[in-house]
Amino acid sequence: MGIRLPSIILHVKQVLKSQPLSTPNTRPDVPKGHVAVYVGEVQRKRFLVPISFLNHPSFRELLRRAEEEYGFEHPMGGLTIPCREEAFIDLTAQLHGL
């Protein structure tokens, strides 16, 4: 079974491109070059992450887990990552330091 990470990244980019700013589900507070993700195992919190994180191997592992758990149907209506909030914060702090 192969890992389909490029398809996940392509899907995220297509979703970002395909949503005009006037749609009701679009959040205008997402700055250009970022993507909103929902993180948590039970209660989910919204985070904004730079798109450049999508290419990092550790972040790709989170995307792989999200694909296994949810496919492309995310319960929050946006990209949902099934991991502990603390682990996500630790990872993004490390990626910001690169």
C-alpha positions as CSV (number, residue, x, y, z in Angstrom):
1,M,0.0,0.0,0.0
2,G,1.6,3.3,-1.1
3,I,1.4,6.6,0.7
4,R,-0.6,9.2,-1.2
5,L,0.8,12.3,0.4
6,P,1.1,14.2,-2.8
7,S,-2.6,13.6,-3.4
8,I,-3.4,15.0,0.0
9,I,-1.3,18.1,-0.6
10,L,-2.9,18.5,-4.1
11,H,-6.4,18.2,-2.6
12,V,-5.6,20.9,0.1
13,K,-4.3,23.2,-2.6
14,Q,-7.3,22.6,-4.8
15,V,-9.7,23.3,-2.0
16,L,-8.0,26.5,-1.2
17,K,-8.1,27.6,-4.8
18,S,-11.6,26.6,-5.4
19,Q,-13.3,28.5,-2.6
20,P,-14.1,32.1,-3.6
21,L,-13.9,34.7,-0.8
22,S,-17.7,35.2,-0.9
23,T,-18.6,31.7,0.2
24,P,-20.2,31.4,3.7
25,N,-17.8,28.8,5.0
26,T,-14.7,30.8,4.1
27,R,-13.0,32.4,7.0
28,P,-11.5,35.8,5.9
29,D,-9.0,35.7,8.8
30,V,-6.8,33.1,7.2
31,P,-3.8,35.1,5.8
32,K,-2.4,34.4,2.4
33,G,0.2,31.6,2.5
34,H,-1.5,29.8,5.4
35,V,-4.1,27.1,5.9
36,A,-6.5,26.5,8.8
37,V,-6.5,23.1,10.4
38,Y,-8.4,21.6,13.3
39,V,-6.4,19.7,15.8
40,G,-7.5,17.4,18.7
41,E,-8.6,14.0,19.5
42,V,-11.9,14.8,21.1
43,Q,-12.4,18.6,21.3
44,R,-10.8,20.3,18.3
45,K,-9.0,23.7,18.1
46,R,-8.4,25.7,15.0
47,F,-4.8,26.6,14.1
48,L,-3.3,28.5,11.2
49,V,-0.1,27.0,9.7
50,P,2.1,28.2,6.9
51,I,1.6,26.3,3.6
52,S,5.3,25.6,3.6
53,F,4.7,23.1,6.5
54,L,2.9,20.8,4.1
55,N,6.2,19.8,2.6
56,H,7.9,18.8,5.9
57,P,8.1,15.1,6.5
58,S,6.7,15.3,10.1
59,F,3.8,17.4,9.0
60,R,3.2,15.0,6.1
61,E,2.9,12.2,8.6
62,L,0.1,14.1,10.3
63,L,-1.6,14.5,6.9
64,R,-1.2,10.8,6.3
65,R,-2.9,10.0,9.6
66,A,-5.7,12.5,8.7
67,E,-6.3,10.7,5.4
68,E,-6.4,7.3,7.1
69,E,-8.9,8.6,9.7
70,Y,-11.1,10.8,7.6
71,G,-10.3,10.5,4.0
72,F,-11.3,13.7,2.4
73,E,-14.5,14.1,4.4
74,H,-13.4,16.1,7.5
75,P,-16.0,16.4,10.3
76,M,-15.2,20.1,11.0
77,G,-15.6,21.1,7.3
78,G,-11.9,21.8,7.1
79,L,-8.7,19.8,7.4
80,T,-8.8,17.9,10.7
81,I,-5.7,16.4,12.1
82,P,-6.2,13.6,14.7
83,C,-3.5,14.2,17.2
84,R,-3.1,15.7,20.7
85,E,-3.1,19.5,20.7
86,E,0.2,19.5,22.7
87,A,1.9,17.3,20.2
88,F,0.8,19.5,17.3
89,I,2.0,22.6,19.1
90,D,5.4,21.0,19.8
91,L,5.8,20.0,16.1
92,T,4.8,23.4,14.8
93,A,7.1,25.1,17.2
94,Q,10.0,23.0,15.9
95,L,9.1,23.7,12.3
96,H,8.9,27.5,13.0
97,G,12.5,27.2,14.4
98,L,13.8,25.7,11.1
